[in-house]
Amino acid sequence: MLPRLRELLDQEGVDEEIQLRRVESIEAAEQERFLGSPTLRVDGRDVEPGAADRDDFGLTCRLYPGEQRMSGIPPDEWVRAALRRATGSAPTNRRAGVSRA
């Protein structure tokens, strides 16, 4: 996921450090609202539309729906949309973070 995230950040003109976080317990997963590994957040918001309404937190592998199949990384469109929301469609310094179990 990290190489693809770096590519997308570059394509969107976002020059920002990626912060990696490890979630190591069920308690931490619940506190962090961790939906599985990998979870990608931009400015603290999950890139998955509707993720804020989910409550299936835990130390699991996370799959994302794609056009043809499920994938271990979120669709590029979701990541780009999250970056554009965070930047107001203009390049700026924002935090992208990836969490993993």
C-alpha positions, 0 to 999 in steps of 0.5 A: 500500500505504501508505494501506491500511496506515495504515487497518489500523493505525488500525482495530487501534488501533496508533499507530506510525510506518511505516518505509520501507526501500529495497533496492537490490542483489541482495546486500542483498535476500539479506541482508535476505531480501527477497521482492520489492516491496512486503514488509511486516514487523511487528516484523521478521516478514513478514506472509505466512504461511510467508515464513520458509521461502522463499528466492526473494530478489531485486529483483522485484515481489511478488504476494500471493494473494487470494481472487479474484486475485493482488494487489500488496498482502498481504491485510488478514487477514494484516496484521491477524494480524501486528499482533495477534501483535505487540501481543498483541491490545492496542494498543501501539507496534510498528514496521510496516515496508515495504520496496521495491526 
